[in-house]
C-alpha cells in the first residue's frame, strides 16, 4: 500500500517526509512528483512504509495535521486511473474549422 500526502509546501523534500513519517515506522520509499516544465514539486507526495500497521498509524496521526504552515491531507493512495492515450475529438485547422467531411467545399 502507498500513502498519498497532499497540500504539501512546495519547499518540502524527500528528507523532510522521511523524518516525519519515520516517527511511525520504517519508511521504504518517498516519491515527490515534480512539474515537467518547471522542475518544482507539485505539492503532493507518495510514501510507502514497511507495514500496513505503520501506514495506518501515520495516516491516523497526520491527516489534518498542520506542517510547514499547511494542513496535510493524508490517506491511502488510490490506483492511478487508466487514461486513453492521445487526444480525442476531431482535429481542427488553425482557423478553428473542424474536419467534418463534406469534401473540399468551403463556405463564405
C-alpha positions, -999 to 999 in steps of 0.1 A, spaced: 0 0 0 11 36 -5 1 68 13 -9 99 -5 2 131 12 -14 163 -2 -14 200 4 24 200 9 45 231 10 63 234 -24 96 235 -5 92 200 10 119 175 4 122 137 5 143 140 36 116 161 53 90 134 46 114 106 57 118 124 90 81 130 97 69 96 86 99 79 102 82 86 136 56 60 127 79 32 115 104 24 87 99 44 55 106 22 24 101 49 -3 92 85 -8 82 100 -41 78 137 -46 64 143 -82 77 174 -99 63 196 -126 78 186 -160 83 222 -172 95 239 -140 110 210 -121 93 223 -89 74 199 -66 37 197 -73 25 199 -37 19 162 -31 39 130 -25 36 93 -20 51 75 9 55 37 14 62 22 48 73 -12 59 40 -25 73 3 -17 68 0 -10 106 27 17 103 9 33 74 -24 32 92 -8 49 123 8 76 101 -25 83 83 -44 85 116 -20 109 132 -10 131 102 -43 136 83 -54 172 90 -22 180 110 -5 213 104 30 210 90 52 237 74 22 261 76 -2 238 57 -30 214 68 -19 180 54 -43 156 36 -30 121 43 -48 90 31 -44 56 13 -33 62 -23 -57 51 -49 -45 33 -80 -40 56 -110 -69 57 -134 -63 45 -169 -65 73 -194 -67 68 -231 -35 77 -250 -36 107 -272 -63 133 -276 -98 126 -287 -122 145 -309 -119 159 -344 -88 178 -355 -90 215 -362 -70 237 -385 -55 270 -374 -88 288 -382 -108 266 -358 -126 248 -386 -132 211 -380 -125 182 -403 -162 172 -405 -162 158 -441 -182 173 -469 -153 173 -495 -133 204 -501 -162 228 -502 -157 260 -483 -184 283 -471 -181 321 -473 
